[in-house]
């Protein structure tokens, strides 16, 4: 029997001012309330989105050779802005 993979949820900590994300290159979209960091190459798009209403971090990777977005995510973790909040078994 195969063990089901756990998908951990990451979010920005509640005590962090979301404007801090702009120091890491994120841009706030006032239309949908999401902070975005996007890496575009000729192979596709990789992005990090952070929803302002629940602070959840959403990561999308179209290409297998992403480096920039992973480095930004690592920097957010190293700066103490990120916490693991649970498991999504969906």
N, C-alpha and C positions, 0 to 999 in steps of 0.2 A: 504494500500500500504506500502511495506517495504522500509525503508530508506536504501540506499546503503551505505555500510561502506567505509570510506575514509582510504586510505593507504598513510601515510605520508612518504616522502623520507627523509632520514637522510644522511648527508655527513660530512666528515672532513672539517673544515674551511680552506679556501684558504691560510690563513697566517700561517698555522701550517706546520712545517717540518715533512714530513711523517716518517722520522726516529724516531720521538718521539714515534711512535707506538711500537717500539721494547722494550721500557721501560715497556710496558704493556703485554709483552709476544708474540707479533705478530712476524711472520717470513715472510720475503719478498721472493717471488718466482720470480726469474729473468726470468723464461721462459714465464710467462704470465703477469707479472707486477702487481701481486696482493699480498697484505699483508693478512696473514691468522692467525686466532686463532681458534684452534679446541679442543673440549672436546670430548673424546671418552669413551664410556662405553660399557658394554656388551649388552645394549639395543639399541644402535645406536650412531649417531654422531650429535653433535650440533656445528655449526661453525659461525664465523664472518669473512667475506671477505671484504676487502676494495680495490677497484680498484684505481690504482695510476693515471690513466688518467682522471678520473672525480671525484675521492675521494668519490664516493657513497658507503654507507655501506649496505652490503647484509647479512642478517641473515637467517640461515637455522637451523631448529630444527626438528630432527627425534624422539626425546623422550620428554615426557611431564614433566620430572623431572630435567631439566637443571638448574644448579645454577651457574656454573663457567662462562659461556659465558654471562649470564645476568649481573653478577657482573662486568665483564670486560666492558661491554657496559655502565653500570651505572658509572663506574670509568672514562670512556672517557668523558661522559656527565658532570660529576662533575668537571673534569679538564678543562672544557671549550673548548674542542677540536671539539665538534659536533654541527652542526646546522641543523635545519629543513628547507628544501628548496622547498617544494611544496607537492602537492597531486597527487598521481598516482591513477586514477580512473579505470585503466585497469583491 
